Amino acid sequence: MSNRWYGFILLIVGVYSFFSEELVTFIMLSLILISLNNINHTLKKRQSAPEE
């Protein structure tokens, strides 16, 4: 999925968490999602880099 889909999903979950008063959970899950996305991006970059 692209970053736009992640942003869209986070927006929907953020609005839901605002009304259900679960903002701390939303913030923690957002940090985990961002971290996993960065790890995935780094691994893909390393895999496509030419070996020396």
mmCIF file of the C-alpha atoms, coordinates in Angstrom:
data_MODEL
# 
_entry.id   MODEL 
# 
loop_
_atom_site.group_PDB 
_atom_site.id 
_atom_site.type_symbol 
_atom_site.label_atom_id 
_atom_site.label_alt_id 
_atom_site.label_comp_id 
_atom_site.label_asym_id 
_atom_site.label_entity_id 
_atom_site.label_seq_id 
_atom_site.pdbx_PDB_ins_code 
_atom_site.Cartn_x 
_atom_site.Cartn_y 
_atom_site.Cartn_z 
_atom_site.occupancy 
_atom_site.B_iso_or_equiv 
_atom_site.pdbx_formal_charge 
_atom_site.auth_seq_id 
_atom_site.auth_comp_id 
_atom_site.auth_asym_id 
_atom_site.auth_atom_id 
_atom_site.pdbx_PDB_model_num 
ATOM 1  C CA . MET A 1 1  ? 0.000   0.000  0.000  1.00 0.00 ? 1  MET A CA 1 
ATOM 2  C CA . SER A 1 2  ? 1.078   3.542  -0.595 1.00 0.00 ? 2  SER A CA 1 
ATOM 3  C CA . ASN A 1 3  ? 1.592   6.210  2.016  1.00 0.00 ? 3  ASN A CA 1 
ATOM 4  C CA . ARG A 1 4  ? -1.678  7.861  0.977  1.00 0.00 ? 4  ARG A CA 1 
ATOM 5  C CA . TRP A 1 5  ? -3.633  4.762  1.975  1.00 0.00 ? 5  TRP A CA 1 
ATOM 6  C CA . TYR A 1 6  ? -1.859  4.675  5.322  1.00 0.00 ? 6  TYR A CA 1 
ATOM 7  C CA . GLY A 1 7  ? -2.730  8.331  5.848  1.00 0.00 ? 7  GLY A CA 1 
ATOM 8  C CA . PHE A 1 8  ? -6.352  7.731  4.912  1.00 0.00 ? 8  PHE A CA 1 
ATOM 9  C CA . ILE A 1 9  ? -6.654  4.768  7.262  1.00 0.00 ? 9  ILE A CA 1 
ATOM 10 C CA . LEU A 1 10 ? -4.996  6.736  10.072 1.00 0.00 ? 10 LEU A CA 1 
ATOM 11 C CA . LEU A 1 11 ? -7.447  9.580  9.499  1.00 0.00 ? 11 LEU A CA 1 
ATOM 12 C CA . ILE A 1 12 ? -10.451 7.264  9.803  1.00 0.00 ? 12 ILE A CA 1 
ATOM 13 C CA . VAL A 1 13 ? -9.068  5.549  12.907 1.00 0.00 ? 13 VAL A CA 1 
ATOM 14 C CA . GLY A 1 14 ? -8.129  8.942  14.375 1.00 0.00 ? 14 GLY A CA 1 
ATOM 15 C CA . VAL A 1 15 ? -11.667 10.294 14.021 1.00 0.00 ? 15 VAL A CA 1 
ATOM 16 C CA . TYR A 1 16 ? -13.072 7.109  15.525 1.00 0.00 ? 16 TYR A CA 1 
ATOM 17 C CA . SER A 1 17 ? -10.625 7.220  18.439 1.00 0.00 ? 17 SER A CA 1 
ATOM 18 C CA . PHE A 1 18 ? -11.481 10.861 19.103 1.00 0.00 ? 18 PHE A CA 1 
ATOM 19 C CA . PHE A 1 19 ? -15.149 10.052 19.556 1.00 0.00 ? 19 PHE A CA 1 
ATOM 20 C CA . SER A 1 20 ? -14.491 6.857  21.519 1.00 0.00 ? 20 SER A CA 1 
ATOM 21 C CA . GLU A 1 21 ? -11.974 8.683  23.761 1.00 0.00 ? 21 GLU A CA 1 
ATOM 22 C CA . GLU A 1 22 ? -9.101  6.313  22.955 1.00 0.00 ? 22 GLU A CA 1 
ATOM 23 C CA . LEU A 1 23 ? -6.545  8.919  21.872 1.00 0.00 ? 23 LEU A CA 1 
ATOM 24 C CA . VAL A 1 24 ? -3.587  7.427  23.756 1.00 0.00 ? 24 VAL A CA 1 
ATOM 25 C CA . THR A 1 25 ? -4.163  4.060  22.086 1.00 0.00 ? 25 THR A CA 1 
ATOM 26 C CA . PHE A 1 26 ? -4.350  5.773  18.695 1.00 0.00 ? 26 PHE A CA 1 
ATOM 27 C CA . ILE A 1 27 ? -1.071  7.621  19.297 1.00 0.00 ? 27 ILE A CA 1 
ATOM 28 C CA . MET A 1 28 ? 0.727   4.441  20.370 1.00 0.00 ? 28 MET A CA 1 
ATOM 29 C CA . LEU A 1 29 ? -0.607  2.439  17.412 1.00 0.00 ? 29 LEU A CA 1 
ATOM 30 C CA . SER A 1 30 ? 0.354   5.270  15.056 1.00 0.00 ? 30 SER A CA 1 
ATOM 31 C CA . LEU A 1 31 ? 3.923   5.239  16.357 1.00 0.00 ? 31 LEU A CA 1 
ATOM 32 C CA . ILE A 1 32 ? 4.104   1.471  15.895 1.00 0.00 ? 32 ILE A CA 1 
ATOM 33 C CA . LEU A 1 33 ? 2.730   1.729  12.345 1.00 0.00 ? 33 LEU A CA 1 
ATOM 34 C CA . ILE A 1 34 ? 5.210   4.469  11.427 1.00 0.00 ? 34 ILE A CA 1 
ATOM 35 C CA . SER A 1 35 ? 8.098   2.438  12.863 1.00 0.00 ? 35 SER A CA 1 
ATOM 36 C CA . LEU A 1 36 ? 7.095   -0.699 10.959 1.00 0.00 ? 36 LEU A CA 1 
ATOM 37 C CA . ASN A 1 37 ? 6.678   1.309  7.762  1.00 0.00 ? 37 ASN A CA 1 
ATOM 38 C CA . ASN A 1 38 ? 10.182  2.770  8.173  1.00 0.00 ? 38 ASN A CA 1 
ATOM 39 C CA . ILE A 1 39 ? 11.660  -0.694 8.790  1.00 0.00 ? 39 ILE A CA 1 
ATOM 40 C CA . ASN A 1 40 ? 9.903   -2.051 5.712  1.00 0.00 ? 40 ASN A CA 1 
ATOM 41 C CA . HIS A 1 41 ? 11.128  0.859  3.591  1.00 0.00 ? 41 HIS A CA 1 
ATOM 42 C CA . THR A 1 42 ? 14.721  0.374  4.798  1.00 0.00 ? 42 THR A CA 1 
ATOM 43 C CA . LEU A 1 43 ? 14.666  -3.369 4.100  1.00 0.00 ? 43 LEU A CA 1 
ATOM 44 C CA . LYS A 1 44 ? 13.290  -2.807 0.589  1.00 0.00 ? 44 LYS A CA 1 
ATOM 45 C CA . LYS A 1 45 ? 15.994  -0.198 -0.073 1.00 0.00 ? 45 LYS A CA 1 
ATOM 46 C CA . ARG A 1 46 ? 18.736  -2.582 1.108  1.00 0.00 ? 46 ARG A CA 1 
ATOM 47 C CA . GLN A 1 47 ? 17.356  -5.440 -0.968 1.00 0.00 ? 47 GLN A CA 1 
ATOM 48 C CA . SER A 1 48 ? 17.303  -3.396 -4.175 1.00 0.00 ? 48 SER A CA 1 
ATOM 49 C CA . ALA A 1 49 ? 20.799  -1.913 -3.637 1.00 0.00 ? 49 ALA A CA 1 
ATOM 50 C CA . PRO A 1 50 ? 23.571  -3.530 -5.698 1.00 0.00 ? 50 PRO A CA 1 
ATOM 51 C CA . GLU A 1 51 ? 25.947  -5.687 -3.714 1.00 0.00 ? 51 GLU A CA 1 
ATOM 52 C CA . GLU A 1 52 ? 29.605  -4.710 -3.577 1.00 0.00 ? 52 GLU A CA 1 
# 
